[in-house]
Amino acid sequence: MSKKNINIIVLTLAVVIAISIFVSWLRYDPVQDFSASVPGLDNRPKAGSEAVDDVTIGEKFKSYIEHSSNLTGKWTQFRGADFDNISKAKIKLVDKIGSEPKILWKQDLGEGHAAPVVYNGKVYLLDYDEVKKADALRCFSLESGEEIWKRSYKVHVKRNHGMSRTIPAINDKYIVSMGPRCHVMCANPETGDFLWGLDLVKEYQSEVPFWYTGQCPLIDNDVAIIAPGGKALLIGVDCATGKVLWETPNPDGWKMSHSSVMPMVLDGKKMWVYAAVGGICGVSAEGDDLGQILWKTKDFSPSVVAPSPLIYDDGKLFMTAGYGAGGALFQVKKTGETYQVETLQKYKPKDGMASEQQTPLLYKGRMFTILPKDAGAMRNQFVCSDPNDCTKILWTSGKTDRFGLGPYLVADGKFFILKDNGELTIAKATTKKFELLDKVKLIDGHDAWGPMVITDGRLLMRDSKHMLCIDLRAN
């Protein structure tokens, strides 16, 4: 055999080996053998293992400064007033933050992932005071970051990769919070005056979720909507008096999840949708059957549920959870006087839209989310999908722009996406492709998982121990 032929054979073999290695690298999933895990798993307390404390909800109050503001922006609950994580404010925001971000103020917090609400120039956050071992509803100035008042109560919470995880609900008369161990508190948002408290463990035998409460309360027509699990699946509480107005039976013994209750309107009928540990249900929000279960399904019931139901306008709803659960698309219909729910799609995380912690968002007829770490080659990428075919990924942020468990929202036609390490990405909010505008590290922290808020041209974000306010106004 000639030297030339030998060289050709050697070169051919080298090319074949190189191609084989490249294909293997593309197909390799580095997390395929990882065991399912949840933030805090290494130190989580057993369900029901903590003693029921004798807690006096709202017992302590401290006032710091007088405050007034001309700001009128509002972010009233988890995912905003319309439950969609989209800011409707007509304020022009920057496309690029640049090397010198306008950080207006920074506040130290107890370890956690709880996020704020905003109302007329005031920022409200349900924090945990690690020194005094107390849940603390704190009120700050949006403009200066100064603390205005604090309403707290002593309760023992073990460090579990963060303590606080919930977001209050607020209107002009009431603010309702839920602490890590299921203590619900209602106060006057202007003065901080205590109105009432409710211990869900004592009153409803609620089981505190493994990683403490992640459920965010909501207020509807001055009624607080809470999902205890235990003795009642959902309850409605009069914000003025603390009186329980209605209770939803829980014959299946479903338990409280980390998910929050979402509103849905179908054929003119308003209902509450809740993804409990055990299944998903729709509960009547009005009329003679107020508080009664209208429909339910057990076809998607993982043991850990953090995202909330994503509600469409046509009776569809999307549900996802992390740690191998994947996603599911449902259709709710009314036939005669009864409701039925049909499973349209159900799949594992590598096969379609899924999320570990954050609830996906709908924008301009498309669905957006960050895929979980067990989603194969597209893991941790920000992706776009057809919401009616959740297995169809239309585009991704690509291998160079991956994210963790952090939040994302839409404001001024832009996506704002926060990475675990405090790096903020701004991208054009388009359905065509991922169009990066800027990314900048805003805080040298970790576990920046708490939902963000944009109001009055200011971005509120946090990592595990700090909250920042950044001026995003273009002018």
Rosetta blueprint (number, residue, H / E / L):
1 M L
2 S L
3 K H
4 K H
5 N H
6 I H
7 N H
8 I H
9 I H
10 V H
11 L H
12 T H
13 L H
14 A H
15 V H
16 V H
17 I H
18 A H
19 I H
20 S H
21 I H
22 F H
23 V H
24 S H
25 W H
26 L H
27 R H
28 Y L
29 D L
30 P L
31 V L
32 Q L
33 D L
34 F L
35 S L
36 A L
37 S L
38 V L
39 P L
40 G L
41 L H
42 D H
43 N H
44 R L
45 P L
46 K L
47 A L
48 G L
49 S L
50 E L
51 A L
52 V L
53 D L
54 D L
55 V L
56 T L
57 I L
58 G L
59 E L
60 K E
61 F E
62 K E
63 S E
64 Y L
65 I L
66 E L
67 H L
68 S L
69 S L
70 N L
71 L L
72 T L
73 G L
74 K E
75 W E
76 T L
77 Q L
78 F L
79 R L
80 G L
81 A L
82 D L
83 F L
84 D L
85 N L
86 I E
87 S L
88 K L
89 A L
90 K L
91 I L
92 K L
93 L E
94 V L
95 D L
96 K L
97 I L
98 G L
99 S L
100 E L
101 P L
102 K L
103 I E
104 L E
105 W E
106 K E
107 Q E
108 D E
109 L L
110 G L
111 E L
112 G E
113 H L
114 A L
115 A L
116 P L
117 V E
118 V E
119 Y E
120 N L
121 G L
122 K E
123 V E
124 Y E
125 L E
126 L E
127 D E
128 Y E
129 D E
130 E L
131 V L
132 K L
133 K L
134 A E
135 D E
136 A E
137 L E
138 R E
139 C E
140 F E
141 S E
142 L L
143 E L
144 S L
145 G L
146 E L
147 E E
148 I E
149 W E
150 K E
151 R E
152 S E
153 Y E
154 K E
155 V L
156 H L
157 V L
158 K L
159 R L
160 N L
161 H L
162 G L
163 M L
164 S E
165 R L
166 T L
167 I L
168 P L
169 A E
170 I E
171 N L
172 D L
173 K L
174 Y L
175 I E
176 V E
177 S E
178 M E
179 G L
180 P L
181 R L
182 C L
183 H E
184 V E
185 M E
186 C E
187 A E
188 N L
189 P L
190 E L
191 T L
192 G L
193 D L
194 F E
195 L E
196 W E
197 G E
198 L E
199 D E
200 L H
201 V H
202 K H
203 E H
204 Y H
205 Q L
206 S L
207 E L
208 V L
209 P L
210 F L
211 W L
212 Y L
213 T L
214 G L
215 Q L
216 C L
217 P L
218 L E
219 I E
220 D E
221 N L
222 D L
223 V E
224 A E
225 I E
226 I E
227 A L
228 P L
229 G E
230 G L
231 K L
232 A E
233 L L
234 L L
235 I E
236 G E
237 V E
238 D E
239 C L
240 A L
241 T L
242 G L
243 K L
244 V E
245 L E
246 W E
247 E E
248 T L
249 P L
250 N L
251 P L
252 D L
253 G L
254 W L
255 K E
256 M L
257 S L
258 H L
259 S L
260 S L
261 V L
262 M E
263 P E
264 M E
265 V E
266 L E
267 D L
268 G L
269 K E
270 K E
271 M E
272 W E
273 V E
274 Y E
275 A E
276 A E
277 V E
278 G L
279 G E
280 I E
281 C E
282 G E
283 V E
284 S E
285 A L
286 E L
287 G L
288 D L
289 D L
290 L L
291 G L
292 Q L
293 I E
294 L E
295 W E
296 K E
297 T E
298 K L
299 D L
300 F L
301 S L
302 P L
303 S L
304 V L
305 V L
306 A L
307 P L
308 S L
309 P L
310 L E
311 I E
312 Y L
313 D L
314 D L
315 G L
316 K E
317 L E
318 F E
319 M E
320 T E
321 A E
322 G L
323 Y L
324 G L
325 A L
326 G E
327 G E
328 A E
329 L E
330 F E
331 Q E
332 V E
333 K E
334 K E
335 T E
336 G L
337 E L
338 T E
339 Y E
340 Q E
341 V E
342 E E
343 T E
344 L E
345 Q E
346 K E
347 Y E
348 K L
349 P H
350 K H
351 D H
352 G L
353 M L
354 A L
355 S L
356 E L
357 Q L
358 Q L
359 T L
360 P L
361 L E
362 L E
363 Y E
364 K L
365 G L
366 R E
367 M E
368 F E
369 T E
370 I E
371 L L
372 P L
373 K L
374 D L
375 A L
376 G H
377 A H
378 M H
379 R L
380 N L
381 Q E
382 F E
383 V E
384 C E
385 S E
386 D E
387 P L
388 N L
389 D E
390 C E
391 T E
392 K E
393 I E
394 L E
395 W E
396 T E
397 S L
398 G L
399 K L
400 T L
401 D L
402 R E
403 F L
404 G L
405 L L
406 G L
407 P L
408 Y E
409 L E
410 V E
411 A E
412 D L
413 G L
414 K E
415 F E
416 F E
417 I E
418 L E
419 K L
420 D L
421 N L
422 G L
423 E E
424 L E
425 T E
426 I E
427 A E
428 K E
429 A L
430 T L
431 T L
432 K L
433 K L
434 F L
435 E E
436 L E
437 L E
438 D E
439 K E
440 V E
441 K E
442 L L
443 I L
444 D L
445 G L
446 H L
447 D L
448 A L
449 W L
450 G L
451 P L
452 M L
453 V E
454 I E
455 T E
456 D L
457 G L
458 R E
459 L E
460 L E
461 M E
462 R E
463 D L
464 S L
465 K L
466 H E
467 M E
468 L E
469 C E
470 I E
471 D E
472 L L
473 R E
474 A L
475 N L
